[in-house]
Every structure is written in structure tokens, then in C-alpha cells.
Amino acid sequence: MASSDLEVIEQDGVTVVTLGEEYDNLEEMVLERASKHLLEIAKTSEPPVILIDMTKTKFFGSAFLGTLFRVWRRLSARNGKMAVCCATGVVAEVLEVTQANRLWAHHATREAAITDLKG
């Protein structure tokens, strides 16, 4: 899987999006394509519940953080929910420093996140 790829599956009624390795310093076109794909998922997922799995993600920059914020807003407008799981190291620090972890829940495991989103 290339670092810019998104893997999308449905698990227990939750759309799970697993990000690639790095969402910083990507070519603008690649980042734009990933952003468009995520925003489309947020617009069309039924139910509007998305889990962003960062198991493979080592770093992402402010532009991609902005994309996650727009995904969250689009879901919120649909009375949906979003959570993040498996963020570690620098990725977890970025979420904490930017206080993004106050907007959407962060869970250590995919299973815990899915349980919370379904609850």
C-alpha cells in the first residue's frame, strides 16, 4: 500500500478508514485526492459514522488535519459521529497539541472505538 492510499471497509455498521503512512509533504494532488475521498465518504456513509484508523500513520501535517476537521463537520451536519483510533507517537501528539482530541474521541484500539461509536 502506498502511503497516500486509504483503505475503506465497513465493520459492525461503522465505516473504517485506515490511513497510509504519511500525510505531510505529499504532492498537493495526492493530498487533494485523499481529502476528496474522505469528504465523499463523510457525505455518503450510511450510517454517518466514521472511524479514522491511524495504525499505519507515522505523521501528518496541518493541511491533512484540516481535512479531518472538515470530515468531522460534514458528519456532524448529518448527525453523525467520528472517532480516531491507534494514533501513537507524533500523530497522537499532533492531535493533543492541536486539541483535536477534544472534537472527536481517540481510542487505543479499533474495537474500543467501534464499541464507543455504536453506543
C-alpha positions in Angstrom: 0.0 0.0 0.0 1.4 3.4 -0.9 1.5 6.0 1.8 -1.2 8.1 0.1 -3.7 5.2 -0.1 -6.8 5.0 2.0 -8.3 1.6 2.9 -12.1 1.7 3.5 -14.1 -1.1 5.0 -17.4 -1.5 6.8 -17.1 -3.1 10.3 -20.1 -3.6 12.5 -22.0 -0.6 11.0 -19.1 1.7 11.1 -17.1 2.9 8.1 -13.4 2.4 9.0 -10.9 4.4 7.0 -7.3 3.2 7.5 -4.8 5.9 6.5 -1.4 5.2 4.9 1.9 6.1 6.5 2.3 9.9 6.0 0.1 12.8 5.2 2.6 15.5 5.2 4.8 16.7 2.4 2.7 14.8 -0.1 2.3 16.1 -3.5 -0.6 18.6 -3.5 -2.5 16.5 -6.0 -2.2 13.3 -3.9 -3.3 15.1 -0.7 -6.2 16.7 -2.5 -7.3 13.3 -3.8 -7.2 11.7 -0.4 -9.1 14.7 1.0 -11.8 14.5 -1.6 -12.2 10.8 -1.0 -12.5 11.3 2.8 -15.0 14.1 2.3 -17.1 12.0 -0.1 -17.1 9.1 2.5 -18.3 11.6 5.1 -21.1 12.8 2.7 -22.3 9.4 1.7 -21.6 6.8 4.5 -24.7 5.2 6.0 -25.0 5.4 8.9 -22.8 8.6 9.0 -20.3 7.0 11.4 -16.6 7.0 10.6 -13.6 5.7 12.3 -10.2 7.0 11.2 -7.7 4.2 11.9 -4.1 5.6 12.2 -2.4 2.3 12.9 -0.1 2.8 9.8 0.2 6.6 10.1 3.5 8.0 11.2 2.9 11.7 10.6 0.5 14.1 9.1 0.6 17.9 8.7 -1.7 20.8 9.2 -3.3 20.5 5.8 -4.4 17.0 6.5 -5.6 17.9 10.0 -7.8 20.5 8.3 -9.2 17.7 6.1 -10.1 15.7 9.2 -11.8 18.7 10.7 -13.9 19.1 7.5 -14.8 15.4 7.6 -15.9 15.8 11.2 -18.0 18.9 10.4 -19.7 17.2 7.4 -20.5 14.2 9.7 -21.8 16.5 12.4 -24.1 18.2 10.0 -25.6 14.8 9.2 -25.9 14.0 13.0 -23.1 11.6 12.5 -20.0 10.7 14.6 -16.3 10.4 14.1 -13.5 8.9 16.2 -9.9 8.2 15.8 -8.0 5.1 16.9 -4.5 3.8 17.1 -2.7 7.1 16.9 0.7 6.9 18.5 3.9 8.9 18.8 4.0 12.1 16.8 0.5 11.6 15.4 -1.0 11.3 18.9 1.0 14.4 19.9 -0.3 16.4 17.0 -3.9 15.5 17.9 -3.3 16.5 21.5 -1.4 19.8 20.9 -4.0 21.0 18.4 -6.7 19.9 20.8 -8.4 17.8 18.1 -8.8 15.1 20.6 -11.5 17.3 22.2 -13.5 17.3 19.0 -13.5 13.6 18.4 -12.7 10.7 20.6 -9.4 8.8 20.4 -9.2 5.2 21.3 -6.2 2.8 21.7 -7.9 0.1 19.7 -10.2 -0.3 16.7 -12.6 -2.5 18.8 -12.9 0.1 21.6 -13.6 2.9 19.1 -16.3 0.9 17.3 -17.9 0.0 20.6 -18.0 3.7 21.5 -19.3 4.8 18.2 -22.1 2.3 18.2 -23.1 3.2 21.8 
